[in-house]
Amino acid sequence: MKKLTYLLAASASILTLSGCELESEDKQSSQNRVLESCGPEHAVAYQAPQLSTQYITAVKEAEYGDGSNIEFIENSNISKTNILSNTETDYALSSRNGFFYYLGRFEIDTFQKYYYTSPETGLYQTDNNLGYSTRKSGESVSPNAYNITFINDSIAIMPRYADEKAWLIDTSAELEEDFAICEIDLSAYSFTTTNENNETTTHLPKMFSAEVTSNYVAISMQRLEGYSPTQSAYMAIFDLATWNEIDTNPNESGLKGIELNL
């Protein structure tokens, strides 16, 4: 069965903008940068997207074992097809202001930016032409960056499903070293189990989505043991001005987030 992901690609007020090409030069990989924790110095002002009744819909079509590609739909008709055809299928697609972003998830670990008028031309200039890496220094295991949620036109949250820390990213960065801004620590939501051989396993928070309001970011986590939900899912709330986690249960000890009945 084919899996389709739909999203709004651009509004009419923005579609007249011309694309931008970044100068090609040697760039230091973000893998060589040690990221600091997000704090008040990384405060982000919220900006809602500009939308109208005229838009392009970008569709990611993926079929396991048969690859994936992107299609554009305008006025209920497919206007472009077979965009970025690939044998890999585990991608996430997002967009803002006429640009769309293709995020390679598990073991792909790349993030590339495109403009709707030239959807085959990646704007992040890297040696492999695949865009910026979603790994950091020393990471030998895929962080499985899952998707992005925009706070304003360029700054976004990137949940990392196989890591304890989400990223705050700058999608307008012209250098890979400037792409990842800082990290949001969700390690409090990891948990450990011990088997009959007294071997301890740490289970990561499995963050998979983020929601943004004018003042807060909410990051949801599945908290699985293998594929089983042995721990309650949670939603952690962070203040956009300070990046401090909000204690939603100030009169109780334990985790600060909202326990989800799922």
C-alpha positions as CSV (number, residue, x, y, z in Angstrom):
1,M,0.0,0.0,0.0
2,K,1.4,3.4,-0.9
3,K,1.9,5.9,1.9
4,L,1.2,9.5,1.0
5,T,2.2,12.6,3.0
6,Y,0.5,15.8,2.2
7,L,1.6,19.3,3.1
8,L,1.2,22.9,2.1
9,A,4.2,24.0,0.1
10,A,3.7,27.7,-0.5
11,S,1.2,30.5,-0.5
12,A,0.4,32.7,-3.4
13,S,1.9,35.8,-1.9
14,I,5.3,33.9,-1.8
15,L,5.2,32.0,-5.0
16,T,6.5,35.0,-6.9
17,L,9.8,35.0,-5.0
18,S,12.8,33.9,-7.0
19,G,14.9,31.0,-5.8
20,C,18.3,31.5,-4.2
21,E,21.5,29.6,-5.0
22,L,24.2,29.4,-2.3
23,E,27.8,29.8,-3.3
24,S,29.8,26.6,-3.4
25,E,32.7,26.5,-1.1
26,D,34.4,24.1,1.4
27,K,32.4,23.9,4.5
28,Q,33.1,22.4,7.9
29,S,30.6,19.6,8.7
30,S,28.3,20.0,11.6
31,Q,29.5,16.6,12.7
32,N,32.7,18.4,13.9
33,R,30.8,20.9,16.1
34,V,30.0,20.3,19.8
35,L,26.5,21.7,20.4
36,E,25.6,23.5,23.5
37,S,22.3,23.3,25.4
38,C,19.6,25.8,24.3
39,G,19.2,28.7,26.7
40,P,18.0,32.3,26.8
41,E,20.7,33.3,24.3
42,H,18.8,31.2,21.8
43,A,15.4,32.8,22.3
44,V,13.2,32.5,19.2
45,A,10.3,34.8,18.2
46,Y,7.3,32.9,16.9
47,Q,6.0,33.8,13.4
48,A,2.9,32.1,11.9
49,P,3.2,31.0,8.3
50,Q,1.6,33.1,5.6
51,L,-1.1,31.2,3.8
52,S,-3.7,31.9,1.2
53,T,-6.3,30.0,-0.9
54,Q,-3.8,29.5,-3.7
55,Y,-1.0,27.1,-3.0
56,I,1.0,24.1,-4.2
57,T,0.6,20.7,-2.5
58,A,3.7,18.6,-2.3
59,V,3.1,14.9,-2.0
60,K,5.7,12.4,-0.9
61,E,4.9,9.0,-2.4
62,A,6.7,6.1,-0.9
63,E,6.3,2.4,-1.4
64,Y,8.4,0.0,0.6
65,G,10.8,-1.9,-1.7
66,D,10.0,0.3,-4.7
67,G,11.5,3.7,-3.7
68,S,10.0,7.1,-3.3
69,N,9.5,10.4,-5.1
70,I,7.7,13.8,-4.8
71,E,4.8,15.1,-6.8
72,F,3.4,18.6,-7.0
73,I,-0.4,19.1,-7.3
74,E,-1.9,22.4,-8.5
75,N,-5.6,23.0,-9.0
76,S,-6.3,19.3,-8.2
77,N,-4.0,18.2,-11.0
78,I,-0.5,16.7,-10.8
79,S,1.8,19.4,-12.3
80,K,5.2,17.7,-11.7
81,T,6.0,14.1,-10.9
82,N,9.0,11.9,-10.2
83,I,10.8,14.6,-8.4
84,L,13.9,13.4,-6.4
85,S,13.2,9.8,-7.3
86,N,15.1,7.6,-4.9
87,T,15.4,4.0,-3.9
88,E,15.2,5.0,-0.2
89,T,11.8,5.5,1.3
90,D,12.3,6.8,4.8
91,Y,12.0,10.5,4.3
92,A,10.0,13.3,5.9
93,L,8.8,16.3,3.8
94,S,8.1,19.8,5.1
95,S,7.9,23.3,3.7
96,R,7.7,27.0,4.3
97,N,7.7,30.1,2.0
98,G,8.0,28.3,-1.3
99,F,10.9,26.2,0.0
100,F,10.6,22.5,0.8
101,Y,12.8,20.3,2.8
102,Y,13.6,16.6,2.5
103,L,14.8,14.9,5.6
104,G,16.4,11.5,5.4
105,R,15.5,9.5,8.5
106,F,17.0,6.3,9.8
107,E,20.5,5.7,8.4
108,I,20.0,8.3,5.7
109,D,20.8,11.2,8.0
110,T,20.7,14.1,5.5
111,F,18.7,17.3,5.3
112,Q,18.3,19.2,2.0
113,K,16.5,22.4,0.9
114,Y,14.8,23.1,-2.4
115,Y,12.9,25.9,-4.0
116,Y,9.6,25.0,-5.7
117,T,10.6,26.4,-9.1
118,S,13.7,24.2,-9.2
119,P,12.8,21.1,-7.2
120,E,15.7,19.0,-8.2
121,T,18.4,21.5,-7.2
122,G,19.6,21.2,-3.6
123,L,20.4,24.6,-2.1
124,Y,22.7,23.3,0.6
125,Q,26.1,22.9,-1.1
126,T,28.0,20.0,0.4
127,D,30.6,17.6,-1.0
128,N,28.1,14.8,-1.4
129,N,25.3,17.1,-2.7
130,L,23.0,15.5,-0.2
131,G,22.7,18.4,2.1
132,Y,23.6,18.8,5.7
133,S,24.2,15.9,8.1
134,T,21.8,15.3,10.9
135,R,24.6,13.6,12.9
136,K,26.9,15.3,15.3
137,S,30.5,14.7,16.3
138,G,31.2,11.2,17.3
139,E,27.8,9.8,16.4
140,S,28.2,6.3,14.8
141,V,24.6,5.4,15.1
142,S,21.8,7.1,13.2
143,P,19.9,9.7,15.3
144,N,16.9,9.1,13.1
145,A,15.9,12.7,12.9
146,Y,12.2,12.5,12.4
147,N,10.7,15.7,11.0
148,I,10.9,19.5,11.5
149,T,8.4,22.0,12.9
150,F,8.9,25.7,12.1
151,I,8.9,28.3,14.8
152,N,9.4,31.1,12.2
153,D,10.4,31.3,8.6
154,S,13.9,29.9,9.2
155,I,14.2,28.4,12.7
156,A,12.7,25.0,13.4
157,I,12.7,22.1,15.9
158,M,14.1,18.8,14.8
159,P,13.0,15.8,17.0
160,R,15.6,13.0,16.9
161,Y,13.8,9.7,17.4
162,A,17.0,7.7,18.4
163,D,18.6,10.3,20.6
164,E,18.0,12.1,23.9
165,K,18.3,15.6,22.5
166,A,16.3,17.5,19.9
167,W,17.9,20.1,17.7
168,L,17.1,23.7,17.1
169,I,18.1,24.3,13.5
170,D,18.5,27.3,11.2
171,T,17.2,26.3,7.7
172,S,18.7,29.5,6.2
173,A,22.2,28.6,7.2
174,E,24.6,28.8,4.3
175,L,27.3,26.9,6.2
176,E,26.8,23.4,7.6
177,E,28.5,24.4,10.8
178,D,25.8,27.0,11.4
179,F,22.9,24.6,10.7
180,A,22.4,23.1,14.2
181,I,22.1,25.9,16.7
182,C,21.7,24.1,20.0
183,E,20.2,21.0,21.7
184,I,17.1,20.5,23.8
185,D,17.7,17.9,26.5
186,L,15.0,15.3,26.9
187,S,17.2,12.7,28.7
188,A,14.9,12.9,31.8
189,Y,12.4,10.9,29.8
190,S,14.7,8.0,29.1
191,F,14.3,5.0,31.3
192,T,16.3,1.9,32.2
193,T,15.4,-1.8,32.5
194,T,17.4,-4.7,34.0
195,N,17.1,-8.3,32.8
196,E,17.6,-11.5,34.6
197,N,21.4,-11.4,34.0
198,N,21.5,-8.0,35.7
199,E,22.2,-6.3,32.4
200,T,20.9,-2.7,32.2
201,T,19.4,-1.2,29.1
202,T,18.7,2.5,28.6
203,H,15.6,3.2,26.5
204,L,15.6,6.6,24.7
205,P,12.5,8.9,24.8
206,K,11.6,8.3,21.1
207,M,10.6,11.9,20.4
208,F,8.6,12.0,17.2
209,S,6.8,15.3,16.9
210,A,6.8,18.9,17.9
211,E,4.1,21.5,18.1
212,V,4.7,25.3,18.3
213,T,2.6,28.2,19.8
214,S,3.5,31.8,20.2
215,N,5.3,31.1,23.5
216,Y,6.0,27.4,23.8
217,V,7.3,24.3,22.0
218,A,5.7,20.9,22.9
219,I,7.7,17.8,22.1
220,S,5.9,14.4,22.2
221,M,7.7,11.2,23.1
222,Q,6.6,7.5,22.7
223,R,8.9,6.0,25.4
224,L,9.0,2.5,24.1
225,E,10.8,-0.7,25.2
226,G,11.6,-2.2,21.9
227,Y,8.3,-1.7,20.1
228,S,6.2,-2.0,23.2
229,P,4.8,1.0,25.1
230,T,5.7,-0.1,28.5
231,Q,6.0,3.5,29.8
232,S,3.5,6.3,29.5
233,A,4.0,8.6,26.5
234,Y,4.8,12.2,27.5
235,M,4.7,15.7,26.1
236,A,7.5,18.1,27.3
237,I,6.8,21.8,27.2
238,F,9.6,24.4,26.6
239,D,9.5,28.2,26.9
240,L,10.6,29.8,23.6
241,A,12.2,32.7,25.5
242,T,14.4,30.7,27.9
243,W,14.3,27.1,26.6
244,N,13.6,26.0,30.2
245,E,11.2,23.1,30.5
246,I,7.9,24.1,32.1
247,D,6.9,22.0,35.1
248,T,3.3,21.1,34.3
249,N,3.0,19.3,37.7
250,P,4.6,21.7,40.2
251,N,2.9,20.0,43.1
252,E,4.2,16.6,42.3
253,S,7.6,15.1,42.0
254,G,8.8,13.3,38.9
255,L,8.7,14.3,35.3
256,K,7.7,17.8,34.4
257,G,5.8,17.0,31.2
258,I,2.2,16.1,30.5
259,E,1.6,12.4,30.8
260,L,-0.5,11.2,27.8
261,N,-3.2,8.5,28.1
262,L,-2.2,6.8,24.9
